[in-house]
Amino acid sequence: MEPLIGSVEAGGTKMVCAVGTGPDDIRDEVRFPTTAPGETLPRVIDYFRTWQAEHGEAIAAIGYGTFGPCDPHPDSPTYGWVTKTPKPGWSDTDVVGPLREAFGIPIGFDTDVNGAALGEHRWGAAQDVATFAYLTIGTGIGGGIIIDGQILHGLIHPEVGHIPMPRDPAIDPFAGTCPFHGDCLEGLAAGPAIGARWQVPATELTPEHPAWDLEAHYLALACRSLVCTLSPQRIVLGGGVMEQLHLFPKVRARTLELLNGYVQAPQVLERIEEYIVPPGLGNRAGAAGCIALGQLALAGAP
Amino acid sequence: MEPLIGSVEAGGTKMVCAVGTGPDDIRDEVRFPTTAPGETLPRVIDYFRTWQAEHGEAIAAIGYGTFGPCDPHPDSPTYGWVTKTPKPGWSDTDVVGPLREAFGIPIGFDTDVNGAALGEHRWGAAQDVATFAYLTIGTGIGGGIIIDGQILHGLIHPEVGHIPMPRDPAIDPFAGTCPFHGDCLEGLAAGPAIGARWQVPATELTPEHPAWDLEAHYLALACRSLVCTLSPQRIVLGGGVMEQLHLFPKVRARTLELLNGYVQAPQVLERIEEYIVPPGLGNRAGAAGCIALGQLALAGAP
């Protein structure tokens, strides 16, 4: 029997806690707002305690996928912390410590997007490749990267939303929403940027609106940047904005135009529709990813 | 006794062949122009044959670092080939095959920059880190990337010179030299781009020339892009352009400005002079890198 894993998706606005063994076996799920850590973390603990008591079953590990930045390095003194974040109250907050103390079980910890990437690798759209990138385009833009089957951390963890982007003010005078960089990828192409640029929430724009060609252009620039830097075997684009599935053909076509034949791989040139793809797990990607992080911890990753 | 390795740096304009065991023990070196493969590869073979005969010593393996693009995947049918390249005569050329046939010893094969990165990891400026990027800024711009001690290949291999770059035509009207992308990193910041923009060879520009502030700006954008994508523990900048050592303080300062405090790592914020560094091997980086590729092949990597 597969061990039961507790899943915590810690988003900037809401927490999603779940219990399950994988994307096809999520047994329970609750959502509540992300408030101060002193209120939110006890609520997470209480959820898993209550669930175990009510079901008479023990959770074997917990996977915690968090908004960034965080410290995912097990050998660091601040491992398991949310580090310097603009989110009020959460800077330098140990989130793994309280969970370990409460349950005494392995706690997996990483960025939400690294978790989602791992979930896509285990069960979703990237099962057959070893090296790929997962981007989520929603209220922000984040990237999780798997290299030879392992989550990439490096110095801290990737922050793909903040790569510099070319912007032609004659075509797009919108200066971007990022408080740090203005017109970085996130500042130009996340959901709030689309809404602010066109003065209409992104979800209310019809598929014919020119907003989507511009959006596809920026996402294709991001894909070209990823291709040239990481040489991924696949790029998975998820998040709320990518639920506009009509974006995929546009992003693929524009990526080929922007690469302009430079990368001579049949996977890109001949099969782009299998190269830039939606997540295989759909809206279960978040919970599944955290379950995968918990499984990793249970298997002995620290 | 360390086994003797043959080193082949295959550049677009010249070949450098050497014999040695590491950067401090390069016993011989020759240079000749890169012409057609049917002329160049026999000349490489002849060099090693003659060297062995004259010295009565056997070379145990050869490391071949090539201009790109190439196929560095051992399980591919075109492994060891230079693939589609604008360089006349070299498209789809098997370079490993003739060497294997001539010598019957292990042949290491990769891009020249992946070789140089491996050399810097083994003997140079990146011995104490596991994940880093090596950029060479010369007649072109290339990047070698090491993740957890292993060369990153992914789909093919990185082509960091071709990442998209923001360019403000009001500040820099020069449209770039890249035949594929115009104003990509290589098109804006490689040596020939500097020369074409200012109508003076880069080597003749004084350190006070405004060319270098603009160059530092583009290289800093590249560093920010690398930091946000790979989260490297160090960035090594090599190649002919970086022999202008006055560029380093400018690139470091501009990288910090462009990151704008977003990446809260002391390695970046407090010790940038140890984060963005010149190669430790100087002008031996190329030969040493190819020796490292040969050692890798000898150790059993295919």
Contacts between the chains, C-beta under 8 A, distances in Angstrom:
chain1	res1	chain2	res2	distance
A	69	B	263	7.7
A	69	B	264	6.4
A	83	B	264	5.9
A	84	B	264	4.2
A	131	B	152	7.6
A	131	B	153	7.7
A	131	B	154	4.2
A	131	B	155	7.4
A	143	B	229	7.4
A	145	B	229	7.7
A	145	B	230	7.9
A	147	B	147	4.9
A	147	B	148	7.6
A	147	B	152	6.4
A	147	B	154	7.6
A	148	B	147	7.7
A	148	B	150	7.0
A	150	B	148	7.0
A	152	B	131	7.7
A	152	B	147	6.4
A	152	B	230	7.1
A	152	B	231	7.0
A	153	B	131	7.8
A	153	B	231	6.6
A	154	B	131	4.3
A	154	B	147	7.6
A	154	B	230	5.7
A	154	B	231	3.3
A	154	B	232	5.5
A	154	B	233	6.0
A	155	B	131	7.4
A	155	B	227	7.7
A	155	B	231	4.7
A	155	B	232	6.3
A	155	B	233	4.9
A	155	B	263	7.8
A	155	B	265	5.4
A	155	B	267	6.2
A	155	B	268	7.5
A	156	B	231	5.4
A	156	B	263	6.6
A	156	B	264	7.9
A	156	B	265	5.5
A	157	B	231	5.7
A	158	B	228	6.6
A	158	B	229	5.8
A	158	B	230	6.7
A	158	B	231	5.2
A	159	B	227	7.8
A	159	B	228	4.7
A	159	B	231	7.5
A	159	B	262	6.9
A	159	B	263	6.6
A	160	B	228	5.9
A	160	B	229	5.8
A	161	B	228	7.6
A	162	B	224	7.7
A	162	B	228	4.7
A	162	B	262	5.8
A	163	B	224	7.3
A	163	B	225	4.9
A	163	B	228	4.7
A	163	B	229	6.2
A	164	B	165	7.2
A	164	B	166	5.3
A	164	B	221	5.0
A	164	B	224	5.8
A	164	B	225	5.9
A	164	B	258	7.1
A	165	B	164	7.2
A	165	B	166	6.3
A	166	B	164	5.3
A	166	B	165	6.3
A	166	B	166	4.7
A	166	B	167	6.5
A	166	B	183	7.7
A	167	B	166	6.6
A	180	B	259	7.9
A	180	B	260	4.8
A	180	B	261	7.0
A	180	B	262	4.5
A	181	B	258	7.6
A	181	B	260	6.2
A	181	B	262	7.1
A	183	B	166	7.7
A	221	B	164	5.0
A	224	B	162	7.7
A	224	B	163	7.3
A	224	B	164	5.8
A	225	B	163	4.9
A	225	B	164	5.9
A	225	B	225	6.5
A	225	B	229	7.0
A	226	B	229	6.9
A	227	B	155	7.7
A	227	B	159	7.7
A	228	B	158	6.6
A	228	B	159	4.6
A	228	B	160	5.9
A	228	B	161	7.6
A	228	B	162	4.7
A	228	B	163	4.7
A	229	B	143	7.4
A	229	B	145	7.7
A	229	B	158	5.8
A	229	B	160	5.8
A	229	B	163	6.2
A	229	B	225	7.1
A	229	B	226	6.9
A	229	B	229	4.9
A	229	B	230	6.7
A	230	B	145	7.9
A	230	B	152	7.1
A	230	B	154	5.7
A	230	B	158	6.8
A	230	B	229	6.7
A	230	B	230	7.3
A	231	B	152	7.0
A	231	B	153	6.6
A	231	B	154	3.3
A	231	B	155	4.7
A	231	B	156	5.4
A	231	B	157	5.7
A	231	B	158	5.2
A	231	B	159	7.5
A	232	B	154	5.5
A	232	B	155	6.3
A	233	B	154	6.0
A	233	B	155	4.9
A	258	B	164	7.1
A	258	B	181	7.6
A	259	B	180	8.0
A	260	B	180	4.8
A	260	B	181	6.2
A	261	B	180	7.0
A	262	B	159	6.9
A	262	B	162	5.8
A	262	B	180	4.5
A	262	B	181	7.1
A	263	B	69	7.7
A	263	B	155	7.8
A	263	B	156	6.6
A	263	B	159	6.6
A	264	B	69	6.4
A	264	B	83	5.9
A	264	B	84	4.2
A	264	B	156	7.9
A	265	B	155	5.4
A	265	B	156	5.5
A	267	B	155	6.2
A	268	B	155	7.5
